[in-house]
Amino acid sequence: MVTRIALTGLASAVSVVSLTLTGPVGAAPALPSGLRPLEGRTRPLEWGTGPLTVAALPRVTYVAHRGGAREVPENSMTGLVAAYERGTSQVLDFDTRLLRDGTPVVFHDETLNRTTYLGGEVRGLDAREWQGVRLRPKDALPGSWRSERPPTVEEVLDRFGGRIVLMLEAKDPRSLGRLAGMIRARGLTRSVFVNSNDPEVARRVHRLGLLTQLWRSARQLRTDRPERWRSYVDLLDVDHRARDADLVRAVKSGIRRVWAHTVVTDAQRDRVLALGCDGVITDAPGRLARAARRGTRQGTQRGARP
């Protein structure tokens, strides 16, 4: 059952008017000032003879978690476009769930309540009903954002696939076959990490020929033995709040990539990198990038000859 969340007060009513998506259903959402739209499904020039893959990632990788949820509306097409255009991360992360008819969509929660103007379970809708869902941008976000329909996974793969490495969390393991088909059909098996918290789901992802990402909480890492997963996990996604010893054990597990989530401060980033992690999953990629640039400039100035 889907319910509509009532808004109270004149200010809320004005917000609804200002956030209404203009144009036909499914039209590309308007972008913040200074951002240009991507070019649909045309083959990007940067592909060369093939799509951008994980082989192109830098030694230390930055991931825009849900597009950068402290800077853009999470799991929105506009937010993902903004993160891509700003160039402050090399990977775009988003969450996926299944609708009633099996359509994979980009959404984090089981219910619509927290991030949209509706209430009820995501799995209670079909693709036609999904067209009527509108995201509710947080007031605390910087800038001005319009409401828009959450995208489908297919739309995100078509817009970004091959242009940048993607990371999607399969919230519903039943979606793995459908997701694998979409990824393979677009030639993106080396360009998309498929994420889960369950080692057995990660094993299934590996058997499907996809890049496997396994995330673990600080509590789980206390008793985990990550070396057991190195034959089928391409990326171990660790909680930055874990103990130093647990993070070091993950780094030394033999798994090629160990990235830490969900980092929002310079101190958190610096700690996980010092312990050997080679990637940062962050809600604030723009802020961390600005801080990194400031640190580089200051270091250069300190090292300059008088």
C-alpha positions as protocol buffer text, in pm:
chain_id: "A"
residue {
  index: 1
  type: MET
  ca { x: 0 y: 0 z: 0 }
}
residue {
  index: 2
  type: VAL
  ca { x: 130 y: 346 z: -89 }
}
residue {
  index: 3
  type: THR
  ca { x: 30 y: 651 z: 113 }
}
residue {
  index: 4
  type: ARG
  ca { x: 94 y: 1016 z: 44 }
}
residue {
  index: 5
  type: ILE
  ca { x: 291 y: 1204 z: 308 }
}
residue {
  index: 6
  type: ALA
  ca { x: 113 y: 1526 z: 404 }
}
residue {
  index: 7
  type: LEU
  ca { x: 314 y: 1847 z: 425 }
}
residue {
  index: 8
  type: THR
  ca { x: 233 y: 2108 z: 687 }
}
residue {
  index: 9
  type: GLY
  ca { x: 262 y: 2485 z: 684 }
}
residue {
  index: 10
  type: LEU
  ca { x: 274 y: 2744 z: 408 }
}
residue {
  index: 11
  type: ALA
  ca { x: 652 y: 2701 z: 364 }
}
residue {
  index: 12
  type: SER
  ca { x: 606 y: 2330 z: 292 }
}
residue {
  index: 13
  type: ALA
  ca { x: 334 y: 2406 z: 39 }
}
residue {
  index: 14
  type: VAL
  ca { x: 563 y: 2652 z: -138 }
}
residue {
  index: 15
  type: SER
  ca { x: 839 y: 2390 z: -138 }
}
residue {
  index: 16
  type: VAL
  ca { x: 613 y: 2146 z: -320 }
}
residue {
  index: 17
  type: VAL
  ca { x: 541 y: 2402 z: -591 }
}
residue {
  index: 18
  type: SER
  ca { x: 907 y: 2496 z: -635 }
}
residue {
  index: 19
  type: LEU
  ca { x: 1017 y: 2132 z: -643 }
}
residue {
  index: 20
  type: THR
  ca { x: 762 y: 2013 z: -898 }
}
residue {
  index: 21
  type: LEU
  ca { x: 925 y: 1846 z: -1195 }
}
residue {
  index: 22
  type: THR
  ca { x: 837 y: 2021 z: -1518 }
}
residue {
  index: 23
  type: GLY
  ca { x: 805 y: 1855 z: -1857 }
}
residue {
  index: 24
  type: PRO
  ca { x: 682 y: 1506 z: -1946 }
}
residue {
  index: 25
  type: VAL
  ca { x: 723 y: 1213 z: -1712 }
}
residue {
  index: 26
  type: GLY
  ca { x: 1065 y: 1058 z: -1764 }
}
residue {
  index: 27
  type: ALA
  ca { x: 1224 y: 1375 z: -1899 }
}
residue {
  index: 28
  type: ALA
  ca { x: 1579 y: 1448 z: -1783 }
}
residue {
  index: 29
  type: PRO
  ca { x: 1572 y: 1654 z: -1464 }
}
residue {
  index: 30
  type: ALA
  ca { x: 1702 y: 2009 z: -1467 }
}
residue {
  index: 31
  type: LEU
  ca { x: 2062 y: 2040 z: -1347 }
}
residue {
  index: 32
  type: PRO
  ca { x: 2209 y: 2290 z: -1100 }
}
residue {
  index: 33
  type: SER
  ca { x: 2371 y: 2595 z: -1253 }
}
residue {
  index: 34
  type: GLY
  ca { x: 2700 y: 2525 z: -1430 }
}
residue {
  index: 35
  type: LEU
  ca { x: 2639 y: 2157 z: -1502 }
}
residue {
  index: 36
  type: ARG
  ca { x: 2583 y: 2027 z: -1853 }
}
residue {
  index: 37
  type: PRO
  ca { x: 2374 y: 1719 z: -1936 }
}
residue {
  index: 38
  type: LEU
  ca { x: 2528 y: 1391 z: -2049 }
}
residue {
  index: 39
  type: GLU
  ca { x: 2457 y: 1261 z: -2394 }
}
residue {
  index: 40
  type: GLY
  ca { x: 2213 y: 978 z: -2346 }
}
residue {
  index: 41
  type: ARG
  ca { x: 2333 y: 648 z: -2489 }
}
residue {
  index: 42
  type: THR
  ca { x: 2587 y: 782 z: -2740 }
}
residue {
  index: 43
  type: ARG
  ca { x: 2928 y: 618 z: -2723 }
}
residue {
  index: 44
  type: PRO
  ca { x: 3155 y: 840 z: -2511 }
}
residue {
  index: 45
  type: LEU
  ca { x: 3485 y: 950 z: -2667 }
}
residue {
  index: 46
  type: GLU
  ca { x: 3677 y: 848 z: -2356 }
}
residue {
  index: 47
  type: TRP
  ca { x: 3592 y: 482 z: -2413 }
}
residue {
  index: 48
  type: GLY
  ca { x: 3845 y: 450 z: -2695 }
}
residue {
  index: 49
  type: THR
  ca { x: 3811 y: 84 z: -2794 }
}
residue {
  index: 50
  type: GLY
  ca { x: 3604 y: -4 z: -2491 }
}
residue {
  index: 51
  type: PRO
  ca { x: 3442 y: 124 z: -2169 }
}
residue {
  index: 52
  type: LEU
  ca { x: 3632 y: 269 z: -1876 }
}
residue {
  index: 53
  type: THR
  ca { x: 3711 y: -18 z: -1636 }
}
residue {
  index: 54
  type: VAL
  ca { x: 3850 y: -70 z: -1287 }
}
residue {
  index: 55
  type: ALA
  ca { x: 4197 y: -90 z: -1444 }
}
residue {
  index: 56
  type: ALA
  ca { x: 4182 y: 289 z: -1484 }
}
residue {
  index: 57
  type: LEU
  ca { x: 4125 y: 360 z: -1112 }
}
residue {
  index: 58
  type: PRO
  ca { x: 4397 y: 560 z: -933 }
}
residue {
  index: 59
  type: ARG
  ca { x: 4607 y: 426 z: -646 }
}
residue {
  index: 60
  type: VAL
  ca { x: 4370 y: 594 z: -398 }
}
residue {
  index: 61
  type: THR
  ca { x: 4009 y: 596 z: -514 }
}
residue {
  index: 62
  type: TYR
  ca { x: 3725 y: 824 z: -404 }
}
residue {
  index: 63
  type: VAL
  ca { x: 3366 y: 700 z: -423 }
}
residue {
  index: 64
  type: ALA
  ca { x: 3059 y: 926 z: -417 }
}
residue {
  index: 65
  type: HIS
  ca { x: 2832 y: 734 z: -179 }
}
residue {
  index: 66
  type: ARG
  ca { x: 2473 y: 750 z: -311 }
}
residue {
  index: 67
  type: GLY
  ca { x: 2612 y: 1026 z: -533 }
}
residue {
  index: 68
  type: GLY
  ca { x: 2748 y: 1214 z: -229 }
}
residue {
  index: 69
  type: ALA
  ca { x: 2451 y: 1223 z: 6 }
}
residue {
  index: 70
  type: ARG
  ca { x: 2564 y: 1531 z: 201 }
}
residue {
  index: 71
  type: GLU
  ca { x: 2601 y: 1730 z: -120 }
}
residue {
  index: 72
  type: VAL
  ca { x: 2328 y: 1604 z: -356 }
}
residue {
  index: 73
  type: PRO
  ca { x: 1987 y: 1431 z: -326 }
}
residue {
  index: 74
  type: GLU
  ca { x: 2083 y: 1070 z: -261 }
}
residue {
  index: 75
  type: ASN
  ca { x: 2029 y: 811 z: -534 }
}
residue {
  index: 76
  type: SER
  ca { x: 1892 y: 1070 z: -776 }
}
residue {
  index: 77
  type: MET
  ca { x: 1985 y: 1106 z: -1141 }
}
residue {
  index: 78
  type: THR
  ca { x: 2057 y: 1476 z: -1095 }
}
residue {
  index: 79
  type: GLY
  ca { x: 2279 y: 1400 z: -796 }
}
residue {
  index: 80
  type: LEU
  ca { x: 2474 y: 1135 z: -986 }
}
residue {
  index: 81
  type: VAL
  ca { x: 2517 y: 1371 z: -1281 }
}
residue {
  index: 82
  type: ALA
  ca { x: 2641 y: 1646 z: -1048 }
}
residue {
  index: 83
  type: ALA
  ca { x: 2894 y: 1410 z: -886 }
}
residue {
  index: 84
  type: TYR
  ca { x: 3012 y: 1296 z: -1228 }
}
residue {
  index: 85
  type: GLU
  ca { x: 3046 y: 1646 z: -1368 }
}
residue {
  index: 86
  type: ARG
  ca { x: 3228 y: 1782 z: -1062 }
}
residue {
  index: 87
  type: GLY
  ca { x: 3498 y: 1517 z: -1105 }
}
residue {
  index: 88
  type: THR
  ca { x: 3565 y: 1480 z: -732 }
}
residue {
  index: 89
  type: SER
  ca { x: 3529 y: 1101 z: -731 }
}
residue {
  index: 90
  type: GLN
  ca { x: 3624 y: 817 z: -964 }
}
residue {
  index: 91
  type: VAL
  ca { x: 3333 y: 589 z: -871 }
}
residue {
  index: 92
  type: LEU
  ca { x: 2960 y: 654 z: -840 }
}
residue {
  index: 93
  type: ASP
  ca { x: 2774 y: 446 z: -580 }
}
residue {
  index: 94
  type: PHE
  ca { x: 2399 y: 380 z: -573 }
}
residue {
  index: 95
  type: ASP
  ca { x: 2152 y: 135 z: -416 }
}
residue {
  index: 96
  type: THR
  ca { x: 1906 y: -91 z: -595 }
}
residue {
  index: 97
  type: ARG
  ca { x: 1574 y: -250 z: -509 }
}
residue {
  index: 98
  type: LEU
  ca { x: 1313 y: -451 z: -699 }
}
residue {
  index: 99
  type: LEU
  ca { x: 962 y: -335 z: -781 }
}
residue {
  index: 100
  type: ARG
  ca { x: 666 y: -568 z: -773 }
}
residue {
  index: 101
  type: ASP
  ca { x: 707 y: -653 z: -1143 }
}
residue {
  index: 102
  type: GLY
  ca { x: 1081 y: -722 z: -1111 }
}
residue {
  index: 103
  type: THR
  ca { x: 1205 y: -384 z: -1237 }
}
residue {
  index: 104
  type: PRO
  ca { x: 1533 y: -285 z: -1060 }
}
residue {
  index: 105
  type: VAL
  ca { x: 1523 y: 77 z: -943 }
}
residue {
  index: 106
  type: VAL
  ca { x: 1770 y: 306 z: -767 }
}
residue {
  index: 107
  type: PHE
  ca { x: 1659 y: 337 z: -406 }
}
residue {
  index: 108
  type: HIS
  ca { x: 1804 y: 266 z: -61 }
}
residue {
  index: 109
  type: ASP
  ca { x: 1522 y: 210 z: 187 }
}
residue {
  index: 110
  type: GLU
  ca { x: 1258 y: -63 z: 191 }
}
residue {
  index: 111
  type: THR
  ca { x: 994 y: 209 z: 215 }
}
residue {
  index: 112
  type: LEU
  ca { x: 933 y: 537 z: 34 }
}
residue {
  index: 113
  type: ASN
  ca { x: 876 y: 740 z: 351 }
}
residue {
  index: 114
  type: ARG
  ca { x: 1216 y: 892 z: 425 }
}
residue {
  index: 115
  type: THR
  ca { x: 1318 y: 1031 z: 85 }
}
residue {
  index: 116
  type: THR
  ca { x: 996 y: 1079 z: -116 }
}
residue {
  index: 117
  type: TYR
  ca { x: 654 y: 1245 z: -84 }
}
residue {
  index: 118
  type: LEU
  ca { x: 490 y: 902 z: -58 }
}
residue {
  index: 119
  type: GLY
  ca { x: 477 y: 624 z: 199 }
}
residue {
  index: 120
  type: GLY
  ca { x: 467 y: 246 z: 168 }
}
residue {
  index: 121
  type: GLU
  ca { x: 694 y: -30 z: 45 }
}
residue {
  index: 122
  type: VAL
  ca { x: 902 y: 7 z: -271 }
}
residue {
  index: 123
  type: ARG
  ca { x: 822 y: -351 z: -369 }
}
residue {
  index: 124
  type: GLY
  ca { x: 453 y: -266 z: -364 }
}
residue {
  index: 125
  type: LEU
  ca { x: 486 y: -59 z: -685 }
}
residue {
  index: 126
  type: ASP
  ca { x: 525 y: -161 z: -1048 }
}
residue {
  index: 127
  type: ALA
  ca { x: 713 y: 27 z: -1320 }
}
residue {
  index: 128
  type: ARG
  ca { x: 409 y: 231 z: -1423 }
}
residue {
  index: 129
  type: GLU
  ca { x: 338 y: 339 z: -1066 }
}
residue {
  index: 130
  type: TRP
  ca { x: 707 y: 422 z: -1016 }
}
residue {
  index: 131
  type: GLN
  ca { x: 663 y: 703 z: -1267 }
}
residue {
  index: 132
  type: GLY
  ca { x: 459 y: 891 z: -1005 }
}
residue {
  index: 133
  type: VAL
  ca { x: 721 y: 876 z: -728 }
}
residue {
  index: 134
  type: ARG
  ca { x: 907 y: 1200 z: -654 }
}
residue {
  index: 135
  type: LEU
  ca { x: 1215 y: 1241 z: -437 }
}
residue {
  index: 136
  type: ARG
  ca { x: 1207 y: 1494 z: -152 }
}
residue {
  index: 137
  type: PRO
  ca { x: 1547 y: 1672 z: -138 }
}
residue {
  index: 138
  type: LYS
  ca { x: 1673 y: 1747 z: 212 }
}
residue {
  index: 139
  type: ASP
  ca { x: 1655 y: 2111 z: 319 }
}
residue {
  index: 140
  type: ALA
  ca { x: 2012 y: 2087 z: 453 }
}
residue {
  index: 141
  type: LEU
  ca { x: 2163 y: 2016 z: 111 }
}
residue {
  index: 142
  type: PRO
  ca { x: 2372 y: 2297 z: -38 }
}
residue {
  index: 143
  type: GLY
  ca { x: 2227 y: 2459 z: -348 }
}
residue {
  index: 144
  type: SER
  ca { x: 1879 y: 2431 z: -498 }
}
residue {
  index: 145
  type: TRP
  ca { x: 1742 y: 2095 z: -613 }
}
residue {
  index: 146
  type: ARG
  ca { x: 1422 y: 2002 z: -790 }
}
residue {
  index: 147
  type: SER
  ca { x: 1215 y: 1700 z: -710 }
}
residue {
  index: 148
  type: GLU
  ca { x: 1242 y: 1418 z: -961 }
}
residue {
  index: 149
  type: ARG
  ca { x: 1153 y: 1055 z: -1010 }
}
residue {
  index: 150
  type: PRO
  ca { x: 1413 y: 810 z: -877 }
}
residue {
  index: 151
  type: PRO
  ca { x: 1580 y: 646 z: -1179 }
}
residue {
  index: 152
  type: THR
  ca { x: 1573 y: 284 z: -1279 }
}
residue {
  index: 153
  type: VAL
  ca { x: 1897 y: 86 z: -1279 }
}
residue {
  index: 154
  type: GLU
  ca { x: 1876 y: 59 z: -1656 }
}
residue {
  index: 155
  type: GLU
  ca { x: 1865 y: 440 z: -1687 }
}
residue {
  index: 156
  type: VAL
  ca { x: 2175 y: 482 z: -1470 }
}
residue {
  index: 157
  type: LEU
  ca { x: 2369 y: 215 z: -1660 }
}
residue {
  index: 158
  type: ASP
  ca { x: 2274 y: 376 z: -1992 }
}
residue {
  index: 159
  type: ARG
  ca { x: 2377 y: 722 z: -1877 }
}
residue {
  index: 160
  type: PHE
  ca { x: 2702 y: 646 z: -1695 }
}
residue {
  index: 161
  type: GLY
  ca { x: 2810 y: 298 z: -1802 }
}
residue {
  index: 162
  type: GLY
  ca { x: 3162 y: 307 z: -1944 }
}
residue {
  index: 163
  type: ARG
  ca { x: 3212 y: 675 z: -1859 }
}
residue {
  index: 164
  type: ILE
  ca { x: 3295 y: 610 z: -1492 }
}
residue {
  index: 165
  type: VAL
  ca { x: 3321 y: 305 z: -1268 }
}
residue {
  index: 166
  type: LEU
  ca { x: 2992 y: 229 z: -1094 }
}
residue {
  index: 167
  type: MET
  ca { x: 2915 y: 59 z: -764 }
}
residue {
  index: 168
  type: LEU
  ca { x: 2566 y: -75 z: -703 }
}
residue {
  index: 169
  type: GLU
  ca { x: 2436 y: -246 z: -393 }
}
residue {
  index: 170
  type: ALA
  ca { x: 2190 y: -525 z: -464 }
}
residue {
  index: 171
  type: LYS
  ca { x: 1952 y: -484 z: -168 }
}
residue {
  index: 172
  type: ASP
  ca { x: 1746 y: -777 z: -293 }
}
residue {
  index: 173
  type: PRO
  ca { x: 1951 y: -1087 z: -391 }
}
residue {
  index: 174
  type: ARG
  ca { x: 1666 y: -1193 z: -622 }
}
residue {
  index: 175
  type: SER
  ca { x: 1775 y: -913 z: -853 }
}
residue {
  index: 176
  type: LEU
  ca { x: 2119 y: -1059 z: -925 }
}
residue {
  index: 177
  type: GLY
  ca { x: 2023 y: -1241 z: -1244 }
}
residue {
  index: 178
  type: ARG
  ca { x: 1846 y: -937 z: -1385 }
}
residue {
  index: 179
  type: LEU
  ca { x: 2131 y: -704 z: -1288 }
}
residue {
  index: 180
  type: ALA
  ca { x: 2390 y: -938 z: -1436 }
}
residue {
  index: 181
  type: GLY
  ca { x: 2201 y: -944 z: -1766 }
}
residue {
  index: 182
  type: MET
  ca { x: 2187 y: -564 z: -1779 }
}
residue {
  index: 183
  type: ILE
  ca { x: 2557 y: -530 z: -1701 }
}
residue {
  index: 184
  type: ARG
  ca { x: 2668 y: -796 z: -1950 }
}
residue {
  index: 185
  type: ALA
  ca { x: 2446 y: -661 z: -2227 }
}
residue {
  index: 186
  type: ARG
  ca { x: 2625 y: -326 z: -2203 }
}
residue {
  index: 187
  type: GLY
  ca { x: 2977 y: -471 z: -2187 }
}
residue {
  index: 188
  type: LEU
  ca { x: 3028 y: -343 z: -1833 }
}
residue {
  index: 189
  type: THR
  ca { x: 3142 y: -653 z: -1644 }
}
residue {
  index: 190
  type: ARG
  ca { x: 3474 y: -484 z: -1558 }
}
residue {
  index: 191
  type: SER
  ca { x: 3315 y: -145 z: -1494 }
}
residue {
  index: 192
  type: VAL
  ca { x: 3052 y: -215 z: -1225 }
}
residue {
  index: 193
  type: PHE
  ca { x: 3102 y: -346 z: -871 }
}
residue {
  index: 194
  type: VAL
  ca { x: 2803 y: -538 z: -732 }
}
residue {
  index: 195
  type: ASN
  ca { x: 2784 y: -494 z: -356 }
}
residue {
  index: 196
  type: SER
  ca { x: 2633 y: -698 z: -74 }
}
residue {
  index: 197
  type: ASN
  ca { x: 2681 y: -751 z: 300 }
}
residue {
  index: 198
  type: ASP
  ca { x: 2645 y: -1128 z: 261 }
}
residue {
  index: 199
  type: PRO
  ca { x: 2953 y: -1337 z: 167 }
}
residue {
  index: 200
  type: GLU
  ca { x: 2729 y: -1599 z: 4 }
}
residue {
  index: 201
  type: VAL
  ca { x: 2566 y: -1335 z: -216 }
}
residue {
  index: 202
  type: ALA
  ca { x: 2915 y: -1212 z: -303 }
}
residue {
  index: 203
  type: ARG
  ca { x: 3006 y: -1564 z: -408 }
}
residue {
  index: 204
  type: ARG
  ca { x: 2700 y: -1574 z: -635 }
}
residue {
  index: 205
  type: VAL
  ca { x: 2799 y: -1240 z: -789 }
}
residue {
  index: 206
  type: HIS
  ca { x: 3145 y: -1382 z: -863 }
}
residue {
  index: 207
  type: ARG
  ca { x: 2996 y: -1692 z: -1026 }
}
residue {
  index: 208
  type: LEU
  ca { x: 2791 y: -1464 z: -1252 }
}
residue {
  index: 209
  type: GLY
  ca { x: 3117 y: -1318 z: -1383 }
}
residue {
  index: 210
  type: LEU
  ca { x: 3075 y: -977 z: -1220 }
}
residue {
  index: 211
  type: LEU
  ca { x: 3301 y: -765 z: -999 }
}
residue {
  index: 212
  type: THR
  ca { x: 3227 y: -856 z: -639 }
}
residue {
  index: 213
  type: GLN
  ca { x: 3211 y: -608 z: -353 }
}
residue {
  index: 214
  type: LEU
  ca { x: 3150 y: -716 z: 6 }
}
residue {
  index: 215
  type: TRP
  ca { x: 3078 y: -459 z: 277 }
}
residue {
  index: 216
  type: ARG
  ca { x: 3123 y: -531 z: 645 }
}
residue {
  index: 217
  type: SER
  ca { x: 3032 y: -337 z: 959 }
}
residue {
  index: 218
  type: ALA
  ca { x: 3273 y: -257 z: 1241 }
}
residue {
  index: 219
  type: ARG
  ca { x: 3103 y: -522 z: 1454 }
}
residue {
  index: 220
  type: GLN
  ca { x: 3131 y: -787 z: 1182 }
}
residue {
  index: 221
  type: LEU
  ca { x: 3498 y: -706 z: 1124 }
}
residue {
  index: 222
  type: ARG
  ca { x: 3579 y: -797 z: 1485 }
}
residue {
  index: 223
  type: THR
  ca { x: 3531 y: -1167 z: 1407 }
}
residue {
  index: 224
  type: ASP
  ca { x: 3566 y: -1176 z: 1027 }
}
residue {
  index: 225
  type: ARG
  ca { x: 3847 y: -1364 z: 859 }
}
residue {
  index: 226
  type: PRO
  ca { x: 3864 y: -1174 z: 528 }
}
residue {
  index: 227
  type: GLU
  ca { x: 4133 y: -1399 z: 381 }
}
residue {
  index: 228
  type: ARG
  ca { x: 3863 y: -1663 z: 335 }
}
residue {
  index: 229
  type: TRP
  ca { x: 3697 y: -1441 z: 73 }
}
residue {
  index: 230
  type: ARG
  ca { x: 3998 y: -1345 z: -138 }
}
residue {
  index: 231
  type: SER
  ca { x: 3921 y: -1599 z: -411 }
}
residue {
  index: 232
  type: TYR
  ca { x: 3590 y: -1437 z: -499 }
}
residue {
  index: 233
  type: VAL
  ca { x: 3584 y: -1082 z: -353 }
}
residue {
  index: 234
  type: ASP
  ca { x: 3731 y: -807 z: -572 }
}
residue {
  index: 235
  type: LEU
  ca { x: 3664 y: -525 z: -327 }
}
residue {
  index: 236
  type: LEU
  ca { x: 3632 y: -541 z: 51 }
}
residue {
  index: 237
  type: ASP
  ca { x: 3429 y: -244 z: 179 }
}
residue {
  index: 238
  type: VAL
  ca { x: 3510 y: -188 z: 548 }
}
residue {
  index: 239
  type: ASP
  ca { x: 3352 y: 34 z: 813 }
}
residue {
  index: 240
  type: HIS
  ca { x: 3590 y: 320 z: 899 }
}
residue {
  index: 241
  type: ARG
  ca { x: 3479 y: 291 z: 1263 }
}
residue {
  index: 242
  type: ALA
  ca { x: 3640 y: -52 z: 1296 }
}
residue {
  index: 243
  type: ARG
  ca { x: 3939 y: -101 z: 1526 }
}
residue {
  index: 244
  type: ASP
  ca { x: 4284 y: -39 z: 1382 }
}
residue {
  index: 245
  type: ALA
  ca { x: 4373 y: -408 z: 1412 }
}
residue {
  index: 246
  type: ASP
  ca { x: 4060 y: -513 z: 1223 }
}
residue {
  index: 247
  type: LEU
  ca { x: 4129 y: -270 z: 938 }
}
residue {
  index: 248
  type: VAL
  ca { x: 4490 y: -384 z: 913 }
}
residue {
  index: 249
  type: ARG
  ca { x: 4377 y: -748 z: 902 }
}
residue {
  index: 250
  type: ALA
  ca { x: 4143 y: -660 z: 615 }
}
residue {
  index: 251
  type: VAL
  ca { x: 4422 y: -481 z: 429 }
}
residue {
  index: 252
  type: LYS
  ca { x: 4651 y: -783 z: 470 }
}
residue {
  index: 253
  type: SER
  ca { x: 4383 y: -1035 z: 367 }
}
residue {
  index: 254
  type: GLY
  ca { x: 4504 y: -1066 z: 8 }
}
residue {
  index: 255
  type: ILE
  ca { x: 4190 y: -900 z: -130 }
}
residue {
  index: 256
  type: ARG
  ca { x: 4314 y: -658 z: -395 }
}
residue {
  index: 257
  type: ARG
  ca { x: 4110 y: -350 z: -297 }
}
residue {
  index: 258
  type: VAL
  ca { x: 4007 y: -244 z: 54 }
}
residue {
  index: 259
  type: TRP
  ca { x: 3797 y: 74 z: 70 }
}
residue {
  index: 260
  type: ALA
  ca { x: 3647 y: 235 z: 381 }
}
residue {
  index: 261
  type: HIS
  ca { x: 3292 y: 364 z: 430 }
}
residue {
  index: 262
  type: THR
  ca { x: 3126 y: 604 z: 502 }
}
residue {
  index: 263
  type: VAL
  ca { x: 3390 y: 872 z: 548 }
}
residue {
  index: 264
  type: VAL
  ca { x: 3293 y: 1239 z: 589 }
}
residue {
  index: 265
  type: THR
  ca { x: 3590 y: 1410 z: 756 }
}
residue {
  index: 266
  type: ASP
  ca { x: 3958 y: 1463 z: 676 }
}
residue {
  index: 267
  type: ALA
  ca { x: 4059 y: 1285 z: 996 }
}
residue {
  index: 268
  type: GLN
  ca { x: 3854 y: 975 z: 911 }
}
residue {
  index: 269
  type: ARG
  ca { x: 4005 y: 966 z: 562 }
}
residue {
  index: 270
  type: ASP
  ca { x: 4360 y: 1016 z: 681 }
}
residue {
  index: 271
  type: ARG
  ca { x: 4328 y: 738 z: 939 }
}
residue {
  index: 272
  type: VAL
  ca { x: 4199 y: 469 z: 702 }
}
residue {
  index: 273
  type: LEU
  ca { x: 4456 y: 559 z: 436 }
}
residue {
  index: 274
  type: ALA
  ca { x: 4737 y: 548 z: 696 }
}
residue {
  index: 275
  type: LEU
  ca { x: 4620 y: 198 z: 794 }
}
residue {
  index: 276
  type: GLY
  ca { x: 4653 y: 82 z: 434 }
}
residue {
  index: 277
  type: CYS
  ca { x: 4308 y: 124 z: 278 }
}
residue {
  index: 278
  type: ASP
  ca { x: 4330 y: 235 z: -84 }
}
residue {
  index: 279
  type: GLY
  ca { x: 3986 y: 386 z: -127 }
}
residue {
  index: 280
  type: VAL
  ca { x: 3740 y: 614 z: 49 }
}
residue {
  index: 281
  type: ILE
  ca { x: 3361 y: 589 z: 18 }
}
residue {
  index: 282
  type: THR
  ca { x: 3222 y: 927 z: 117 }
}
residue {
  index: 283
  type: ASP
  ca { x: 2901 y: 1127 z: 145 }
}
residue {
  index: 284
  type: ALA
  ca { x: 3105 y: 1445 z: 90 }
}
residue {
  index: 285
  type: PRO
  ca { x: 3338 y: 1391 z: -207 }
}
residue {
  index: 286
  type: GLY
  ca { x: 3347 y: 1760 z: -295 }
}
residue {
  index: 287
  type: ARG
  ca { x: 3444 y: 1870 z: 54 }
}
residue {
  index: 288
  type: LEU
  ca { x: 3716 y: 1605 z: 89 }
}
residue {
  index: 289
  type: ALA
  ca { x: 3853 y: 1693 z: -253 }
}
residue {
  index: 290
  type: ARG
  ca { x: 3869 y: 2061 z: -163 }
}
residue {
  index: 291
  type: ALA
  ca { x: 4046 y: 1979 z: 163 }
}
residue {
  index: 292
  type: ALA
  ca { x: 4295 y: 1757 z: -20 }
}
residue {
  index: 293
  type: ARG
  ca { x: 4371 y: 2036 z: -269 }
}
residue {
  index: 294
  type: ARG
  ca { x: 4422 y: 2285 z: 15 }
}
residue {
  index: 295
  type: GLY
  ca { x: 4662 y: 2044 z: 185 }
}
residue {
  index: 296
  type: THR
  ca { x: 4859 y: 2000 z: -136 }
}
residue {
  index: 297
  type: ARG
  ca { x: 4888 y: 2375 z: -189 }
}
residue {
  index: 298
  type: GLN
  ca { x: 4995 y: 2432 z: 172 }
}
residue {
  index: 299
  type: GLY
  ca { x: 5254 y: 2156 z: 150 }
}
residue {
  index: 300
  type: THR
  ca { x: 5393 y: 2308 z: -170 }
}
residue {
  index: 301
  type: GLN
  ca { x: 5413 y: 2650 z: -9 }
}
residue {
  index: 302
  type: ARG
  ca { x: 5591 y: 2514 z: 300 }
}
residue {
  index: 303
  type: GLY
  ca { x: 5842 y: 2333 z: 81 }
}
residue {
  index: 304
  type: ALA
  ca { x: 5914 y: 2629 z: -145 }
}
residue {
  index: 305
  type: ARG
  ca { x: 6251 y: 2804 z: -133 }
}
residue {
  index: 306
  type: PRO
  ca { x: 6245 y: 3148 z: 36 }
}
